[in-house]
Each structure stands twice: as structure tokens, then as C-alpha cells.
Amino acid sequence: MKKFVFTAVAACFLVTGSVLAQLQSPAEFLGYELGEKWTPHYKVMNYFRHVADESPMVSLTQYGTTNEGRELMYAVVTTEANHQNLDEIRTNNLKLADLEAGTPSPNQKAIVWLSYNVHGNETSSSEAALNTVYKLVTEHANWLENTVVVMDPMVNPDGRDRYVNWYRSVVGEKKNVHPETREHDEPWPGGRTNHYYFDLNRDWAWQTQVESQQRIRVYNEWMPHVHVDFHEQGYNSPYYFAPAAEPFHMAITDWQRQFQTMIGKNHTKYFDEENWLYFTREVFDLFYPSYGDTWPTFNGAIGMTYEQAGHSAAGRGVITAEGDTLTLLDRLTHHTVSGLSTVEITAQNSKRVIQEFSDYFTNTNRNGAGEYKTFVVKKSSNLDKVSRLLRYLVNQRIDFGVASRSSNANGYDYSTGETGRVSIEGGDYVISTYQPKGTLVRVLFEPKPELADSLTYDITAWEMHYAYGVDGYAIKGQLDTEPLSMSMEDELTPVIDKPYAYLAKWNSIEDLRYLARLLDEGVAVRYAEKAFTLNGKEYAPGTLIITRNGNEKLGDKFDEIVKDEANLLNRIVTPVTTGFVDSGKDFGSSSVRYIEKPKVALLSGEGTNSNMVGHIWNYFDQQINYPVNLINADDVGSVNWDDYHVLILPDTYGSAIGSGELDAIKEWVSSGGTLIAVGSANNDLAGKDGFSLKRKERDNEESEDPEDKLQKYGEASRERAQYFNPGSIFQISMDTSHPLAFGYDEDYMSLKLGSSAFDYLANGWNVGAAKPGAHRSGFVGNKAKESLEHTLAFGVQDMGAGHVVYMIDNPLFRGFWHNGKLLFGNAVFFVGN
């Protein structure tokens, strides 16, 4: 028996050796040792192509393209025998998760997915990917008998090449390890983010970016059992690996916690041997659902973040606070070891890993997930917003249906925030947790995510009813459902040859996109400031009125453009024969405002938050397809602002604009411009001469008991938490008579970030206000909650002939708060007109 085993192993080695005879190491292929220089995207991909060409153990698939045209690829690394049955292995795994019909065959393998370089300037992980794939093929083929490794060597190529190209442009022949030198000081916007400055590690659940959308599609085709996201942190930190820190979301299973610990202990075997410092169970928690560790976890995987010291400030080498020199070779070596260790421990426990994965999905199918088992979206909700939500669920592979009959149940009403008796109508949309993706449904829809510890890493509320602006309920039981019919009844509108005007509703971002297209085509558009009725139909404030008058220059193309653009965007436009209304204001009234096509500027560059600049840029460029001009903060004084109608100030740090530039901006506003301040940019305006915005003073009452001042050093973080709002949902009372709030109901659910509080405007319009009891979901410290009562969320100040829009709450944060996007459009297109 022993002789047979030896012979088989020897034969395998001979075959493998002959097959790999042409396989080059990374150093041989690249012409330099890993760690000597950065490997740009195309060379990383070329090496993976080389390995796939030379080894039957590796296949390579392009799964997408970035905004800048770079390839997104993943490699599958496993034995040649497994490769011959790879589709069977993949589909078997989907059958285990009940995401594909049929009984899985015995050919089941553990699947590990390794994601590298989601943050572009955390560059060592892509170098480690080159090292890892080579070592897997040449040294660790035995692990791959029962394991399939999927490697995404560069999740964010645009950001990484931005960093690498910059670094190469400023470094000399030899690296400079002194941290104060320029090669350790990456300029704005940095390489962390993608082309539109989005943090892709915050986009796993929301999938607003093309990289995320394309990656999640293939991820759902594999559904790995273990997922690792490789990162870097400050260069003075030891290595971080699992187990993660508290708080863990309550949906995370005992097995997911247990195997994280097993993986971490396997790492320690190698790190201890080399005397490398590391830490676990600190800082990096598992709560916010849109990370590269949490989203896979809520999809049944063991999701983990690994953090190597380095980041952009480390360059190719840097002197640490302890006097050691941290090199790029050190960094990629650590990531290589942790990646290989992950594959090893998974291979050793493959049967248990596969069984626990199968049980995870079987359990949710049978028992549902969480306290609330069913989530209802009212069919009376805004249809555009419902459609957008349902498309999102389809992309997540989340099943839904409609209520087959009317019924009553006890449930949580998202519109009121109260629990009681609710009425479900036949045809209401129903999303149940009794399905394979039931845990993900729970996490996305639960009204108040349960937070075991307030010291968390990110926002603590994100619920989908609020994010999409739809009404509905959370129910503890189940509802009878039937499949959703995709047939829609067309709304009958009169056929009128050359009508006096066309009318279009205004209550969703799709309507905003329609307006943007009309303006781009040169169509003159008006909007109604007051509600009106015509031909027995009611029209709300904000209704677009597209009159033939003013569009004569378009001739016969006028009707064609209006209707073609409406058909393209699935908009309904109603032709009417008169501008004389049944009630309200006629179309020639001063209450029907002409929309001058605004030229929009966005402040960018040093002093501005690149994430927020990107969120706004992406909003204009990709979501509503309307031009925006990015202006560097350094150039504010040289711009002819008379050419612009709107200037947007994003989140800032320090002082993005000086007092002289601010005076010039005020003069421009007074002459008719519209200034929109978003998020922390409002801090730069509060209390300044001419601006009505004032910071709310925090009560500074002396403690009655002097003993209360005796705080423990170790409890300092928790003491500060009472003033902390990492990101929670507040109900904002809206003045729907103001153009800034057109298209909204009187209550708007807002994602409020931070605890900065501003008084109501004494001289201006308080369009959105956080009143007492406004907090709806997520963690907020008791002092912060108290401070945020009676405060401004959205306001407008008239300044001469112009306006200042204060957006204390940021409606475009990370691109996933879809219900706020029309609000921003109102600020751009309505407030200044």
C-alpha cells in the first residue's frame, strides 16, 4: 500500500513537472524580483495569462471592464482533474445553496475566493497575488484536490494604476524610506478609490459601481465558502487577521465565528514561527453589510478582512515609528502567507466547510431568518421607486412575489415607526426570509439592526424601505404569495396632434433623468410651483410643463423629442390642448417657472473629500446624465463665475476656500447664483458673515455630582460614544410647498451622518427639520440624539437675487440612498429658477 502511494505521488510529480516546465516564476516573467518595484495592472494580468497558458491547474476569465477600460479578471486555481469538471463543481455548489434546481452530485469541493486590491493604493496585495498563484501551482497542489481557489488579482485597477503611475513619477532610482519625503505623500484624490472616487469596499451590498456590479454577478455564479479581502492599514500597525472584532451582526452563525477563529489560529502558526507581530478581534467588526467581509458572510461564506501595514504612505519602503524599515517585500510576503494559510486550513476541513455551507441555506429555507420573517412593500408606493428596488433584488438573486390576498397582521409600519395591526392588500410586494438568500434579506430589511456594541466601524442603519423611499411593513409571520406578473396596463392618454403642452410627473429620479435629457436636447421646460387640475386630473407641484410656446425653434422635432425621450425612459407624458386649468394657476402664470438650463460647477481638489466629490460627479455623469464641471479649489479665484448658475461645495476638511474666495462666491450668489453646501461643507459657512446658518450650541450643564467627573481611562471610548452618530436614520419633516421638497411626502427618511447640529434658519426656509423623536433606526449616542432634535436638515437662504442651499444631510452618500436623489435634483434645477 505504501509503495502504491509513493508511486502515485511520484507519477503525479513527474506529470506535473513536465506540464509546468515552461512555467516561469513572477521574477522570471517580469524581469525583477517581487517587491523591487510595483507591477502595473497590465503586467499583473499578463502574468496570470502566462500561468493559465502554461498550467492546466489555472484558468482565467474576464468578467468585466472598468470605467477606464481596464480588464477585470478572475483565475480559478485547482487540479487538472477538477478543471475538467469545473462547471459541475460550480453548479453543485449552487444546488447546495438551493440557488439552482436539482440534486448535487458527490463531486463537491470547498471554494475559497481571494480578492486583492479593492483599495487601489493598498498595493501589496496584487503583488502577493502573483506570488500566491505561483506557489499554489508549484508547491501546494495537494491542497487543491478538494479545494477550488478563485482569485481576483485586482478588484480596483483604475485606482491602483493611478497610485502606481504617480509613485513611479516621483521616485528616484532608489526608494527613499524617510516618511516625510514626497513619495510617501500621495496627492489628491489618491488611488484608494475607483474612477469616480467611490470606495469599492463600501459598495459590495449596494453595487452602485460597474466594478461591483460585474464582480457580484460572477460571485453569485460561484457562491464561495470562504472569502478573503486583502487590505493595508497604517504602516506602524502589526498585521490583522480573523477573528474579527465585535460587534458581530446577530445574523452571523456560530460556525462562521468558529471557523474564523480556526483560520486565525492557523495563521499564527506561521506568523509565530517568523516572529511577525499581529492582532485579532480589534477595530474591524462585522456589522455594516457592504464590506468585502460582511456581504460574503451574509451570503453564507466565512468572510474576512486581512490588513497588512503599509498603505500609500509606505511606498516601496518606509522607516516605522520603531525604527525598522517596512518594505514592499515584507508586505507582500505577509499577504502571501495568510492567503496560503487560508487555503490550507479550508482544504483540511473541506467536508465540514461544505456541509456547514449547505446547512446555512437549508436553515433559512426552512426557518427563515431574524425576528421579522416577511417584508412587505405597498403596491401604492411610487412605482418608479418600487421598480428600482425590485431590480436590485433581482441582481442580488433575492426572490419576491406578491400577496395573493388581502389580510391583516401584526407588524412594524415603516412609515410610522410603530408596531401594531397592519393591512396587507392583494398585490402588495412580498420579500420573505424563507429562501436561500433569507439572511441577506433580513440584514437589508430589518427595521432596527441589533447592535451588540456601540463602538462600530461604520454606519449602523441602511434599511431598504427608507433607502428607496417605499412604504410597507415588517411581519413576523408568513404571507400567501403568488408570482409577480410582469404585464402592465398601459395608461391611456389622449392622442392629440400638436398639443398646446405636454405634462410629466415629478416624483422620482427617473423623472429627473427625463428633464436632463430634454434640456440636453434644447427643449424649453417649465415646472408648476402650485398644484393644479386639468381635464379632471390632479397634478402636484413640480409637474413638468413642456409648452409648444418657447420651443418653436425645434419645429416638428419638438413633439418627436418629447415623446421619444419619454419612451426611452419609460415616462408617461400627457398632451393637453390648453393652458387654462380647471383649478390652480394657468400655464402663463408666474407660478409656472421656466427652467433655465443650469451650468453646474463642483468644487474638487485638495481640501475637498474625494469620496464626496466622486459621489456627486457620478450622480451627474452616470445617474442623471447631465454635465458637471469639476473645478479645483486652487482655481476658485480665477474662474469667471458669471458663466455658472450652480456651485456645489462637497464635504471639506481644513479650509478648501479662503475668505477672499468666499467673498467672491457670496457676490456671485447675490447676483443670482445658487450655492449648494453638502455635509461638512456647511461647517465652512456656519457663522460666516452673510450666511444664516448657525451651529447649535450644546448644553453645557455642570454635573450636580462631582463624582461623575471620575471617568475610567479604559472607558473613554464609550464615554465619547454618547456624542457619537456613526450613521443612522432620522425622520425629517418636509415643507412640501418649497421647490426643494417637490416630489416628496411630508416625511422623508434621511441617513444622517455625524452629530453636527445646526439651528433652524432665522432668515430662510427650513425645508427639512429633525424634530423631537426623529430618530428612527441605527445607533446614535444619547447626547447626540438630544442635540440633533430641533435642527436643520435641509434649508434654503435667499441671498440677494440668488440662493444658498444647506444640505446638512448628504442625500448622495455612497450612491445607495436612492430616495434622496430627486432632492438633490430639486436643488440644482428648481431652487435657482
Beta strands, then each sheet from edge to edge (+ up, - down):
strand 1: 58-65
strand 2: 71-77
strand 3: 110-115
strand 4: 147-152
strand 5: 226-234
strand 6: 239-240
strand 7: 245-248
strand 8: 278-279
strand 9: 285-286
strand 10: 302-310
strand 11: 317-319
strand 12: 325-327
strand 13: 374-377
strand 14: 401-403
strand 15: 407-413
strand 16: 418-424
strand 17: 429-432
strand 18: 472-475
strand 19: 481-482
strand 20: 501-504
strand 21: 526-528
strand 22: 532-534
strand 23: 537-539
strand 24: 544-547
strand 25: 573-576
strand 26: 592-594
strand 27: 600-604
strand 28: 629-632
strand 29: 646-649
strand 30: 674-678
strand 31: 728-734
strand 32: 747-752
strand 33: 765-770
strand 34: 775-777
strand 35: 791-799
strand 36: 802-807
sheet 1: 1+ 2- 4+ 3+ 5+ 10+
sheet 2: 6+ 8+
sheet 3: 7+ 9+
sheet 4: 11+ 12-
sheet 5: 16+ 15- 18+ 13- 17+ 14- 19+
sheet 6: 25+ 20- 24+ 21- 26+
sheet 7: 22+ 23-
sheet 8: 28+ 27+ 29+ 30+ 36+ 35- 33+ 31- 32+
sheet 9: 28+ 27+ 29+ 30+ 36+ 35- 33+ 31- 34+
end
